Every structure is written in structure tokens, then in C-alpha cells.
Amino acid sequence: MISLDHFEKSCRDFVSNQDVQLQGWKFCVVDGGGVYLNVVKRCDTRVEVNVKECEELEFEEHDPSAVAVSNTSVIEFDFHIAYHKIFKVPFLLLRATVDGIQLGQQDIIQHLSEGKDDWLPKELNHYTFLTQGEHPVLGTIYFYLHPCQTAELITTVTDRDFERIDYVAVWLSFFGRAVGLHVPMSSISNKKI
């Protein structure tokens, strides 16, 4: 567990790294209090549309395009790292949209796990790992990776002196992998881990 002050300092240290800045990470301060990190990632995806379900389109039955159309769309992931006041650790929040339409939990999980057999340990349930709740700074609804095991995991890889590590960078190197975020090694300082 870390304090809010340590979280803020760790966030500032994280985004001060040039390689992190090149990835698009930003440190955000909200009027009235509260800070978080933010990065937006976009990726192309194939979207299958069943044309027969579209009432405004008419095709003849023998037309192969009447069955399905495959379009390339862009999924935009809006990732935030905020401080969880109960668990006293960072946690990752996200939203995903395609053409401005917000994706639901099942669609997000499907995209995140696509082509990755081991994206999440088998003992974790996808639907309890990715839950929905209020963003602690913005007050809007986001999906988030549940922070209940965070302190335990970080304790297993550090010497328990959390003030001596780049907490956010170390934390993100573990939890970011589940959603395709990669931490530049240069963001983890030479401090003893």
C-alpha cells in the first residue's frame, strides 16, 4: 500500500520519462482535487456486421454480400490510472469505443483476450477481474481492473519499502500487460526493487 502523496509523486516521476511521454501518457490534475494518468490507444479491428439485420438495406438472397460485411474500424481505448482510497494502491480504469459507441464488458474482454491464451491467469474470472464502477476523480462510469490483490503482488517483487521504488512503473509493468500496455524499461529507475 502507498499513500496518495507517494502515488502522485510516482505518477509525476513516471510521466517525466521521455519514453513514457512518447507513448502518450499524461499527468492530469482536476480542479477541486484529484490526479490521474491518462493514455489513449487506438487499434484497427475487423467488425462483422450481419447485413440481413439491417432493415434499411435490401439484398437479393443469392447475393453473398447479404450475409455479412466486414469493415475495419478503430477501437479507441481510454486508459486511466487513479488512486484507490480503500486499497491504497493504483488501479487501471478504461473505456473502449468503436466509432463513438461505448463497448460493453463482454466486447472489451473479447478484444483484450483476442489471440492471447494466457492474457489472464485461469484462476481469475474475467467478469470479476474487469468490473464497472465510478471513476474516483471524474465521477463517471468506467471499467476497471479490480485492485484487491495489488499490494500483495507488489510486495512479492519488492523489498516492501515502497518509498524506494518507482511504484507506478513497477505496478504498470504487471497490470498493464493484461490490457496490452507495455512499460518502457527506462521508466523503472535504478533504485533497488
One Martini backbone bead per residue (centre of mass of N, CA, C, O) as a GRO file, in nm:
protein
  193
    1MET     BB    1   0.100   0.034   0.017
    2ILE     BB    2   0.006   0.377  -0.053
    3SER     BB    3   0.012   0.697  -0.075
    4LEU     BB    4  -0.108   0.968  -0.231
    5ASP     BB    5   0.161   1.119  -0.249
    6HIS     BB    6   0.321   0.883  -0.374
    7PHE     BB    7   0.149   0.854  -0.622
    8GLU     BB    8   0.194   1.137  -0.740
    9LYS     BB    9   0.502   1.118  -0.758
   10SER     BB   10   0.509   0.863  -0.937
   11CYS     BB   11   0.358   0.990  -1.174
   12ARG     BB   12   0.555   1.221  -1.231
   13ASP     BB   13   0.799   1.039  -1.280
   14PHE     BB   14   0.682   0.874  -1.512
   15VAL     BB   15   0.617   1.129  -1.713
   16SER     BB   16   0.926   1.232  -1.722
   17ASN     BB   17   0.971   1.019  -1.922
   18GLN     BB   18   1.036   1.009  -2.254
   19ASP     BB   19   0.914   0.727  -2.333
   20VAL     BB   20   0.640   0.784  -2.202
   21GLN     BB   21   0.567   1.035  -2.367
   22LEU     BB   22   0.570   0.885  -2.646
   23GLN     BB   23   0.310   0.710  -2.557
   24GLY     BB   24   0.105   0.951  -2.420
   25TRP     BB   25   0.138   1.023  -2.138
   26LYS     BB   26  -0.062   1.184  -1.872
   27PHE     BB   27  -0.091   1.437  -1.631
   28CYS     BB   28  -0.383   1.481  -1.426
   29VAL     BB   29  -0.562   1.771  -1.311
   30VAL     BB   30  -0.830   1.845  -1.096
   31ASP     BB   31  -1.054   2.044  -1.010
   32GLY     BB   32  -1.083   1.991  -0.661
   33GLY     BB   33  -0.916   1.744  -0.706
   34GLY     BB   34  -0.712   1.522  -0.838
   35VAL     BB   35  -0.544   1.241  -0.995
   36TYR     BB   36  -0.412   1.122  -1.320
   37LEU     BB   37  -0.357   0.895  -1.568
   38ASN     BB   38  -0.316   0.916  -1.940
   39VAL     BB   39  -0.417   0.704  -2.224
   40VAL     BB   40  -0.442   0.663  -2.581
   41LYS     BB   41  -0.559   0.384  -2.777
   42ARG     BB   42  -0.528   0.255  -3.112
   43CYS     BB   43  -0.715   0.002  -3.306
   44ASP     BB   44  -0.756  -0.222  -3.538
   45THR     BB   45  -1.066  -0.377  -3.659
   46ARG     BB   46  -1.287  -0.632  -3.717
   47VAL     BB   47  -1.625  -0.589  -3.830
   48GLU     BB   48  -1.917  -0.767  -3.799
   49VAL     BB   49  -2.200  -0.744  -4.025
   50ASN     BB   50  -2.536  -0.812  -4.032
   51VAL     BB   51  -2.729  -0.728  -4.300
   52LYS     BB   52  -3.011  -0.864  -4.243
   53GLU     BB   53  -3.054  -0.670  -3.983
   54CYS     BB   54  -3.082  -0.440  -4.190
   55GLU     BB   55  -3.359  -0.271  -4.296
   56GLU     BB   56  -3.235  -0.057  -4.512
   57LEU     BB   57  -3.131  -0.318  -4.649
   58GLU     BB   58  -3.123  -0.468  -4.985
   59PHE     BB   59  -3.101  -0.813  -5.079
   60GLU     BB   60  -3.036  -1.075  -5.243
   61GLU     BB   61  -3.004  -1.402  -5.160
   62HIS     BB   62  -2.754  -1.462  -5.369
   63ASP     BB   63  -2.601  -1.245  -5.223
   64PRO     BB   64  -2.307  -1.257  -5.043
   65SER     BB   65  -2.335  -0.966  -4.902
   66ALA     BB   66  -2.594  -1.042  -4.723
   67VAL     BB   67  -2.456  -1.178  -4.480
   68ALA     BB   68  -2.165  -1.012  -4.468
   69VAL     BB   69  -1.972  -0.744  -4.332
   70SER     BB   70  -1.634  -0.625  -4.343
   71ASN     BB   71  -1.493  -0.393  -4.125
   72THR     BB   72  -1.281  -0.134  -4.052
   73SER     BB   73  -1.205  -0.039  -3.725
   74VAL     BB   74  -1.173   0.174  -3.439
   75ILE     BB   75  -1.030   0.127  -3.133
   76GLU     BB   76  -1.077   0.316  -2.831
   77PHE     BB   77  -0.856   0.353  -2.562
   78ASP     BB   78  -0.919   0.473  -2.224
   79PHE     BB   79  -0.664   0.525  -1.996
   80HIS     BB   80  -0.647   0.499  -1.633
   81ILE     BB   81  -0.468   0.616  -1.340
   82ALA     BB   82  -0.559   0.563  -1.006
   83TYR     BB   83  -0.657   0.611  -0.673
   84HIS     BB   84  -0.726   0.381  -0.414
   85LYS     BB   85  -0.854   0.447  -0.100
   86ILE     BB   86  -0.893   0.159   0.019
   87PHE     BB   87  -0.628   0.001  -0.100
   88LYS     BB   88  -0.384   0.196  -0.157
   89VAL     BB   89  -0.376   0.196  -0.486
   90PRO     BB   90  -0.346   0.147  -0.795
   91PHE     BB   91  -0.572   0.182  -1.086
   92LEU     BB   92  -0.733   0.053  -1.379
   93LEU     BB   93  -0.896   0.239  -1.624
   94LEU     BB   94  -1.168   0.192  -1.880
   95ARG     BB   95  -1.241   0.265  -2.223
   96ALA     BB   96  -1.444   0.168  -2.514
   97THR     BB   97  -1.452   0.254  -2.869
   98VAL     BB   98  -1.671   0.253  -3.166
   99ASP     BB   99  -1.758   0.505  -3.338
  100GLY     BB  100  -1.853   0.631  -3.040
  101ILE     BB  101  -1.918   0.350  -2.916
  102GLN     BB  102  -1.965   0.190  -2.632
  103LEU     BB  103  -1.829  -0.074  -2.479
  104GLY     BB  104  -1.863  -0.365  -2.332
  105GLN     BB  105  -1.740  -0.607  -2.138
  106GLN     BB  106  -1.737  -0.842  -2.344
  107ASP     BB  107  -1.593  -0.684  -2.575
  108ILE     BB  108  -1.339  -0.614  -2.421
  109ILE     BB  109  -1.251  -0.900  -2.348
  110GLN     BB  110  -1.235  -1.007  -2.633
  111HIS     BB  111  -1.017  -0.811  -2.732
  112LEU     BB  112  -0.796  -0.858  -2.509
  113SER     BB  113  -0.793  -1.190  -2.568
  114GLU     BB  114  -0.711  -1.184  -2.852
  115GLY     BB  115  -0.467  -1.424  -2.916
  116LYS     BB  116  -0.465  -1.483  -2.586
  117ASP     BB  117  -0.438  -1.741  -2.367
  118ASP     BB  118  -0.268  -1.571  -2.112
  119TRP     BB  119  -0.394  -1.284  -2.021
  120LEU     BB  120  -0.528  -1.457  -1.781
  121PRO     BB  121  -0.548  -1.615  -1.518
  122LYS     BB  122  -0.746  -1.892  -1.464
  123GLU     BB  123  -0.834  -1.811  -1.159
  124LEU     BB  124  -0.958  -1.575  -1.306
  125ASN     BB  125  -1.235  -1.384  -1.354
  126HIS     BB  126  -1.326  -1.174  -1.596
  127TYR     BB  127  -1.584  -1.042  -1.436
  128THR     BB  128  -1.405  -0.964  -1.171
  129PHE     BB  129  -1.158  -0.823  -1.296
  130LEU     BB  130  -1.377  -0.670  -1.477
  131THR     BB  131  -1.520  -0.380  -1.369
  132GLN     BB  132  -1.778  -0.150  -1.258
  133GLY     BB  133  -1.733   0.212  -1.200
  134GLU     BB  134  -1.632   0.485  -1.036
  135HIS     BB  135  -1.451   0.748  -1.088
  136PRO     BB  136  -1.263   0.907  -0.839
  137VAL     BB  137  -1.238   1.190  -1.007
  138LEU     BB  138  -1.480   1.217  -1.235
  139GLY     BB  139  -1.759   1.043  -1.173
  140THR     BB  140  -1.752   0.819  -1.386
  141ILE     BB  141  -1.800   0.547  -1.587
  142TYR     BB  142  -1.590   0.255  -1.552
  143PHE     BB  143  -1.365   0.032  -1.615
  144TYR     BB  144  -1.185  -0.213  -1.399
  145LEU     BB  145  -0.914  -0.329  -1.233
  146HIS     BB  146  -0.900  -0.507  -0.969
  147PRO     BB  147  -0.717  -0.411  -0.653
  148CYS     BB  148  -0.700  -0.646  -0.426
  149GLN     BB  149  -0.388  -0.775  -0.517
  150THR     BB  150  -0.169  -0.554  -0.542
  151ALA     BB  151  -0.001  -0.543  -0.279
  152GLU     BB  152   0.082  -0.840  -0.283
  153LEU     BB  153   0.236  -0.837  -0.550
  154ILE     BB  154   0.442  -0.612  -0.490
  155THR     BB  155   0.564  -0.751  -0.240
  156THR     BB  156   0.691  -1.000  -0.405
  157VAL     BB  157   0.896  -0.780  -0.581
  158THR     BB  158   0.980  -0.644  -0.315
  159ASP     BB  159   1.111  -0.492  -0.003
  160ARG     BB  160   0.856  -0.304   0.110
  161ASP     BB  161   0.990  -0.025   0.012
  162PHE     BB  162   0.794   0.189  -0.157
  163GLU     BB  163   0.970   0.455  -0.155
  164ARG     BB  164   1.213   0.305  -0.344
  165ILE     BB  165   1.006   0.297  -0.579
  166ASP     BB  166   0.850   0.288  -0.898
  167TYR     BB  167   0.544   0.210  -0.855
  168VAL     BB  168   0.388   0.261  -1.119
  169ALA     BB  169   0.585   0.115  -1.309
  170VAL     BB  170   0.578  -0.159  -1.171
  171TRP     BB  171   0.274  -0.200  -1.172
  172LEU     BB  172   0.235  -0.168  -1.487
  173SER     BB  173   0.417  -0.411  -1.569
  174PHE     BB  174   0.181  -0.602  -1.477
  175PHE     BB  175  -0.117  -0.480  -1.537
  176GLY     BB  176  -0.081  -0.382  -1.839
  177ARG     BB  177  -0.067  -0.659  -1.988
  178ALA     BB  178  -0.382  -0.724  -1.978
  179VAL     BB  179  -0.417  -0.447  -2.193
  180GLY     BB  180  -0.143  -0.380  -2.371
  181LEU     BB  181   0.058  -0.244  -2.174
  182HIS     BB  182   0.382  -0.095  -2.198
  183VAL     BB  183   0.685  -0.062  -2.025
  184PRO     BB  184   0.946   0.119  -2.015
  185MET     BB  185   1.247   0.044  -1.879
  186SER     BB  186   1.335   0.350  -1.833
  187SER     BB  187   1.103   0.398  -1.603
  188ILE     BB  188   1.286   0.214  -1.435
  189SER     BB  189   1.483   0.260  -1.206
  190ASN     BB  190   1.789   0.200  -1.012
  191LYS     BB  191   1.644   0.118  -0.795
  192LYS     BB  192   1.563  -0.084  -0.554
  193ILE     BB  193   1.350  -0.389  -0.578
   0.00000   0.00000   0.00000
